[in-house]
Amino acid sequence: MKYVLPKAEIAEEQETGALSNFNLPLNYIVPDFFGKLEKRGIKVFANPGDSETPYLIQDLDLDNKKLTKIWYLKASK
């Protein structure tokens, strides 16, 4: 499936490691990722659904064992 997402300012994080580390449920991934963003001074909504761009994307590169997490911060004008 494909979705057309709006142009936006994003925050991203890359992780490397064992593939088993990338198979975690969202209720673990989202609070951890948002906590890291807040430590970097990036404001996130307590309820991600309240954002005008509530998009969390995970891109798994199996060849290099890297997981990229992308959170849409705000839509570009």
N, CA, C and O atoms as CSV, one atom per row, in Angstrom:
chain,resi,resn,atom,element,x,y,z
A,1,MET,N,N,0.839,-1.168,0.000
A,1,MET,CA,C,0.000,0.000,0.000
A,1,MET,C,C,0.889,1.237,0.000
A,1,MET,O,O,1.988,1.232,0.554
A,2,LYS,N,N,0.395,2.288,-0.628
A,2,LYS,CA,C,1.123,3.551,-0.678
A,2,LYS,C,C,0.214,4.662,-0.214
A,2,LYS,O,O,-0.990,4.662,-0.470
A,3,TYR,N,N,0.823,5.614,0.478
A,3,TYR,CA,C,0.101,6.789,0.940
A,3,TYR,C,C,0.878,8.013,0.507
A,3,TYR,O,O,2.109,8.001,0.494
A,4,VAL,N,N,0.178,9.050,0.160
A,4,VAL,CA,C,0.809,10.319,-0.161
A,4,VAL,C,C,0.726,11.181,1.093
A,4,VAL,O,O,-0.355,11.602,1.505
A,5,LEU,N,N,1.874,11.431,1.684
A,5,LEU,CA,C,1.929,12.229,2.914
A,5,LEU,C,C,2.323,13.662,2.557
A,5,LEU,O,O,3.021,13.883,1.567
A,6,PRO,N,N,1.889,14.621,3.345
A,6,PRO,CA,C,2.212,16.017,3.046
A,6,PRO,C,C,3.695,16.298,3.270
A,6,PRO,O,O,4.371,15.605,4.030
A,7,LYS,N,N,4.180,17.336,2.584
A,7,LYS,CA,C,5.535,17.790,2.872
A,7,LYS,C,C,5.530,18.317,4.295
A,7,LYS,O,O,4.606,19.018,4.708
A,8,ALA,N,N,6.567,17.975,5.038
A,8,ALA,CA,C,6.568,18.361,6.445
A,8,ALA,C,C,7.982,18.395,6.997
A,8,ALA,O,O,8.917,17.843,6.418
A,9,GLU,N,N,8.104,19.056,8.128
A,9,GLU,CA,C,9.321,19.017,8.916
A,9,GLU,C,C,9.272,17.704,9.693
A,9,GLU,O,O,8.235,17.353,10.255
A,10,ILE,N,N,10.387,16.980,9.725
A,10,ILE,CA,C,10.397,15.680,10.382
A,10,ILE,C,C,11.513,15.594,11.415
A,10,ILE,O,O,12.448,16.395,11.419
A,11,ALA,N,N,11.389,14.617,12.276
A,11,ALA,CA,C,12.463,14.234,13.200
A,11,ALA,C,C,12.703,12.758,12.943
A,11,ALA,O,O,11.758,11.990,12.768
A,12,GLU,N,N,13.966,12.363,12.922
A,12,GLU,CA,C,14.234,10.951,12.674
A,12,GLU,C,C,15.345,10.441,13.565
A,12,GLU,O,O,16.168,11.195,14.084
A,13,GLU,N,N,15.335,9.131,13.721
A,13,GLU,CA,C,16.331,8.440,14.534
A,13,GLU,C,C,16.646,7.123,13.842
A,13,GLU,O,O,15.751,6.451,13.329
A,14,GLN,N,N,17.917,6.762,13.831
A,14,GLN,CA,C,18.324,5.472,13.273
A,14,GLN,C,C,18.870,4.591,14.373
A,14,GLN,O,O,19.593,5.042,15.262
A,15,GLU,N,N,18.504,3.319,14.293
A,15,GLU,CA,C,19.027,2.323,15.229
A,15,GLU,C,C,19.645,1.193,14.421
A,15,GLU,O,O,19.186,0.866,13.326
A,16,THR,N,N,20.679,0.613,14.971
A,16,THR,CA,C,21.274,-0.564,14.369
A,16,THR,C,C,21.302,-1.657,15.423
A,16,THR,O,O,21.243,-1.382,16.621
A,17,GLY,N,N,21.390,-2.876,14.973
A,17,GLY,CA,C,21.467,-3.968,15.934
A,17,GLY,C,C,20.826,-5.236,15.427
A,17,GLY,O,O,20.579,-5.402,14.232
A,18,ALA,N,N,20.563,-6.121,16.357
A,18,ALA,CA,C,19.947,-7.405,16.038
A,18,ALA,C,C,18.519,-7.185,15.549
A,18,ALA,O,O,17.813,-6.308,16.046
A,19,LEU,N,N,18.108,-7.970,14.592
A,19,LEU,CA,C,16.775,-7.831,14.021
A,19,LEU,C,C,15.676,-8.028,15.062
A,19,LEU,O,O,14.593,-7.461,14.921
A,20,SER,N,N,15.929,-8.810,16.088
A,20,SER,CA,C,14.909,-9.026,17.121
A,20,SER,C,C,14.578,-7.728,17.859
A,20,SER,O,O,13.476,-7.589,18.391
A,21,ASN,N,N,15.514,-6.776,17.900
A,21,ASN,CA,C,15.263,-5.489,18.553
A,21,ASN,C,C,14.273,-4.634,17.774
A,21,ASN,O,O,13.690,-3.702,18.328
A,22,PHE,N,N,14.078,-4.942,16.503
A,22,PHE,CA,C,13.211,-4.136,15.650
A,22,PHE,C,C,11.778,-4.645,15.642
A,22,PHE,O,O,10.923,-4.066,14.972
A,23,ASN,N,N,11.507,-5.698,16.360
A,23,ASN,CA,C,10.185,-6.314,16.360
A,23,ASN,C,C,9.464,-6.039,17.684
A,23,ASN,O,O,8.957,-6.954,18.334
A,24,LEU,N,N,9.431,-4.761,18.065
A,24,LEU,CA,C,8.805,-4.379,19.324
A,24,LEU,C,C,7.429,-3.772,19.060
A,24,LEU,O,O,7.213,-3.185,18.000
A,25,PRO,N,N,6.491,-3.901,20.008
A,25,PRO,CA,C,5.160,-3.319,19.819
A,25,PRO,C,C,5.205,-1.791,19.903
A,25,PRO,O,O,6.086,-1.219,20.545
A,26,LEU,N,N,4.247,-1.148,19.249
A,26,LEU,CA,C,4.210,0.312,19.217
A,26,LEU,C,C,4.084,0.939,20.599
A,26,LEU,O,O,4.588,2.040,20.821
A,27,ASN,N,N,3.423,0.260,21.528
A,27,ASN,CA,C,3.284,0.853,22.865
A,27,ASN,C,C,4.630,0.933,23.593
A,27,ASN,O,O,4.724,1.595,24.627
A,28,TYR,N,N,5.652,0.285,23.083
A,28,TYR,CA,C,7.003,0.430,23.607
A,28,TYR,C,C,7.797,1.441,22.767
A,28,TYR,O,O,8.520,2.278,23.309
A,29,ILE,N,N,7.655,1.354,21.461
A,29,ILE,CA,C,8.436,2.177,20.538
A,29,ILE,C,C,8.093,3.659,20.646
A,29,ILE,O,O,8.990,4.497,20.742
A,30,VAL,N,N,6.797,3.990,20.632
A,30,VAL,CA,C,6.373,5.390,20.574
A,30,VAL,C,C,6.811,6.183,21.808
A,30,VAL,O,O,7.415,7.243,21.641
A,31,PRO,N,N,6.540,5.728,23.046
A,31,PRO,CA,C,6.987,6.526,24.205
A,31,PRO,C,C,8.509,6.694,24.267
A,31,PRO,O,O,9.001,7.760,24.639
A,32,ASP,N,N,9.242,5.657,23.907
A,32,ASP,CA,C,10.705,5.738,23.912
A,32,ASP,C,C,11.189,6.757,22.883
A,32,ASP,O,O,12.033,7.597,23.192
A,33,PHE,N,N,10.664,6.687,21.675
A,33,PHE,CA,C,11.053,7.604,20.603
A,33,PHE,C,C,10.676,9.038,20.962
A,33,PHE,O,O,11.488,9.948,20.789
A,34,PHE,N,N,9.457,9.255,21.459
A,34,PHE,CA,C,9.024,10.594,21.825
A,34,PHE,C,C,9.845,11.146,22.990
A,34,PHE,O,O,10.129,12.343,23.032
A,35,GLY,N,N,10.225,10.294,23.925
A,35,GLY,CA,C,11.077,10.729,25.028
A,35,GLY,C,C,12.424,11.228,24.526
A,35,GLY,O,O,12.943,12.230,25.018
A,36,LYS,N,N,12.983,10.536,23.556
A,36,LYS,CA,C,14.256,10.966,22.971
A,36,LYS,C,C,14.104,12.290,22.236
A,36,LYS,O,O,14.991,13.141,22.294
A,37,LEU,N,N,12.972,12.467,21.539
A,37,LEU,CA,C,12.731,13.731,20.842
A,37,LEU,C,C,12.610,14.877,21.841
A,37,LEU,O,O,13.160,15.956,21.616
A,38,GLU,N,N,11.903,14.655,22.933
A,38,GLU,CA,C,11.742,15.698,23.946
A,38,GLU,C,C,13.078,16.076,24.575
A,38,GLU,O,O,13.300,17.247,24.883
A,39,LYS,N,N,13.969,15.114,24.773
A,39,LYS,CA,C,15.298,15.405,25.306
A,39,LYS,C,C,16.101,16.281,24.343
A,39,LYS,O,O,16.987,17.027,24.761
A,40,ARG,N,N,15.780,16.181,23.041
A,40,ARG,CA,C,16.440,17.016,22.028
A,40,ARG,C,C,15.747,18.371,21.890
A,40,ARG,O,O,16.133,19.182,21.047
A,41,GLY,N,N,14.724,18.622,22.715
A,41,GLY,CA,C,14.028,19.904,22.682
A,41,GLY,C,C,12.911,19.984,21.657
A,41,GLY,O,O,12.442,21.075,21.335
A,42,ILE,N,N,12.484,18.851,21.146
A,42,ILE,CA,C,11.413,18.812,20.156
A,42,ILE,C,C,10.097,18.541,20.873
A,42,ILE,O,O,9.964,17.547,21.587
A,43,LYS,N,N,9.129,19.428,20.682
A,43,LYS,CA,C,7.830,19.280,21.335
A,43,LYS,C,C,7.002,18.224,20.598
A,43,LYS,O,O,6.885,18.250,19.373
A,44,VAL,N,N,6.434,17.303,21.366
A,44,VAL,CA,C,5.524,16.303,20.803
A,44,VAL,C,C,4.234,16.315,21.616
A,44,VAL,O,O,4.238,16.648,22.801
A,45,PHE,N,N,3.148,15.953,20.974
A,45,PHE,CA,C,1.858,15.905,21.644
A,45,PHE,C,C,1.799,14.699,22.577
A,45,PHE,O,O,2.342,13.640,22.262
A,46,ALA,N,N,1.142,14.858,23.717
A,46,ALA,CA,C,0.937,13.726,24.624
A,46,ALA,C,C,0.099,12.660,23.931
A,46,ALA,O,O,0.312,11.464,24.129
A,47,ASN,N,N,-0.852,13.102,23.118
A,47,ASN,CA,C,-1.655,12.200,22.295
A,47,ASN,C,C,-1.280,12.478,20.845
A,47,ASN,O,O,-1.707,13.495,20.298
A,48,PRO,N,N,-0.499,11.614,20.204
A,48,PRO,CA,C,-0.042,11.877,18.837
A,48,PRO,C,C,-1.172,12.155,17.846
A,48,PRO,O,O,-0.962,12.841,16.846
A,49,GLY,N,N,-2.354,11.635,18.112
A,49,GLY,CA,C,-3.487,11.867,17.223
A,49,GLY,C,C,-3.968,13.304,17.223
A,49,GLY,O,O,-4.733,13.689,16.339
A,50,ASP,N,N,-3.540,14.115,18.191
A,50,ASP,CA,C,-3.910,15.530,18.239
A,50,ASP,C,C,-3.083,16.383,17.279
A,50,ASP,O,O,-3.430,17.533,17.009
A,51,SER,N,N,-2.007,15.830,16.774
A,51,SER,CA,C,-1.138,16.555,15.845
A,51,SER,C,C,-1.822,16.686,14.489
A,51,SER,O,O,-2.623,15.836,14.099
A,52,GLU,N,N,-1.492,17.774,13.768
A,52,GLU,CA,C,-2.032,17.908,12.409
A,52,GLU,C,C,-1.362,16.933,11.446
A,52,GLU,O,O,-1.869,16.688,10.351
A,53,THR,N,N,-0.231,16.382,11.854
A,53,THR,CA,C,0.469,15.386,11.037
A,53,THR,C,C,0.815,14.180,11.911
A,53,THR,O,O,1.974,14.024,12.294
A,54,PRO,N,N,-0.143,13.335,12.232
A,54,PRO,CA,C,0.107,12.213,13.150
A,54,PRO,C,C,0.709,10.990,12.447
A,54,PRO,O,O,0.125,9.906,12.459
A,55,TYR,N,N,1.879,11.181,11.839
A,55,TYR,CA,C,2.465,10.100,11.046
A,55,TYR,C,C,3.782,9.640,11.652
A,55,TYR,O,O,4.713,10.431,11.800
A,56,LEU,N,N,3.856,8.384,11.995
A,56,LEU,CA,C,5.083,7.748,12.449
A,56,LEU,C,C,5.417,6.680,11.423
A,56,LEU,O,O,4.619,5.778,11.167
A,57,ILE,N,N,6.588,6.788,10.847
A,57,ILE,CA,C,7.012,5.846,9.819
A,57,ILE,C,C,8.241,5.107,10.323
A,57,ILE,O,O,9.138,5.703,10.920
A,58,GLN,N,N,8.271,3.817,10.077
A,58,GLN,CA,C,9.456,3.026,10.379
A,58,GLN,C,C,9.931,2.397,9.070
A,58,GLN,O,O,9.153,1.776,8.346
A,59,ASP,N,N,11.195,2.565,8.787
A,59,ASP,CA,C,11.789,2.017,7.570
A,59,ASP,C,C,12.879,1.043,7.994
A,59,ASP,O,O,13.900,1.444,8.553
A,60,LEU,N,N,12.657,-0.229,7.727
A,60,LEU,CA,C,13.607,-1.267,8.125
A,60,LEU,C,C,14.464,-1.673,6.935
A,60,LEU,O,O,13.950,-2.121,5.911
A,61,ASP,N,N,15.765,-1.513,7.078
A,61,ASP,CA,C,16.748,-1.913,6.070
A,61,ASP,C,C,17.347,-3.232,6.537
A,61,ASP,O,O,18.251,-3.252,7.373
A,62,LEU,N,N,16.840,-4.328,5.995
A,62,LEU,CA,C,17.294,-5.654,6.429
A,62,LEU,C,C,18.737,-5.938,6.042
A,62,LEU,O,O,19.444,-6.638,6.768
A,63,ASP,N,N,19.186,-5.404,4.907
A,63,ASP,CA,C,20.557,-5.662,4.466
A,63,ASP,C,C,21.589,-5.086,5.430
A,63,ASP,O,O,22.615,-5.712,5.697
A,64,ASN,N,N,21.314,-3.895,5.949
A,64,ASN,CA,C,22.259,-3.223,6.843
A,64,ASN,C,C,21.852,-3.284,8.306
A,64,ASN,O,O,22.538,-2.731,9.166
A,65,LYS,N,N,20.733,-3.956,8.596
A,65,LYS,CA,C,20.208,-4.080,9.964
A,65,LYS,C,C,20.051,-2.721,10.631
A,65,LYS,O,O,20.542,-2.486,11.735
A,66,LYS,N,N,19.341,-1.818,9.917
A,66,LYS,CA,C,19.082,-0.483,10.429
A,66,LYS,C,C,17.584,-0.218,10.412
A,66,LYS,O,O,16.883,-0.590,9.471
A,67,LEU,N,N,17.113,0.423,11.458
A,67,LEU,CA,C,15.721,0.841,11.539
A,67,LEU,C,C,15.712,2.357,11.668
A,67,LEU,O,O,16.332,2.920,12.569
A,68,THR,N,N,15.001,3.009,10.755
A,68,THR,CA,C,14.853,4.456,10.802
A,68,THR,C,C,13.430,4.776,11.226
A,68,THR,O,O,12.470,4.301,10.618
A,69,LYS,N,N,13.296,5.587,12.278
A,69,LYS,CA,C,11.987,6.050,12.741
A,69,LYS,C,C,11.846,7.506,12.350
A,69,LYS,O,O,12.751,8.309,12.573
A,70,ILE,N,N,10.700,7.844,11.763
A,70,ILE,CA,C,10.449,9.208,11.300
A,70,ILE,C,C,9.113,9.666,11.886
A,70,ILE,O,O,8.097,8.983,11.755
A,71,TRP,N,N,9.131,10.831,12.533
A,71,TRP,CA,C,7.900,11.434,13.069
A,71,TRP,C,C,7.705,12.772,12.367
A,71,TRP,O,O,8.610,13.606,12.338
A,72,TYR,N,N,6.527,12.969,11.807
A,72,TYR,CA,C,6.180,14.221,11.154
A,72,TYR,C,C,5.850,15.252,12.225
A,72,TYR,O,O,4.925,15.055,13.013
A,73,LEU,N,N,6.604,16.355,12.257
A,73,LEU,CA,C,6.429,17.379,13.278
A,73,LEU,C,C,5.349,18.395,12.906
A,73,LEU,O,O,4.421,18.635,13.678
A,74,LYS,N,N,5.476,18.979,11.735
A,74,LYS,CA,C,4.471,19.936,11.288
A,74,LYS,C,C,4.514,20.036,9.769
A,74,LYS,O,O,5.561,19.879,9.140
A,75,ALA,N,N,3.357,20.299,9.209
A,75,ALA,CA,C,3.233,20.394,7.752
A,75,ALA,C,C,3.956,21.643,7.246
A,75,ALA,O,O,3.944,22.693,7.888
A,76,SER,N,N,4.575,21.501,6.093
A,76,SER,CA,C,5.201,22.647,5.439
A,76,SER,C,C,4.140,23.446,4.712
A,76,SER,O,O,3.139,22.896,4.255
A,77,LYS,N,N,4.354,24.702,4.609
A,77,LYS,CA,C,3.396,25.574,3.904
A,77,LYS,C,C,3.795,25.736,2.469
A,77,LYS,O,O,3.114,26.432,1.715
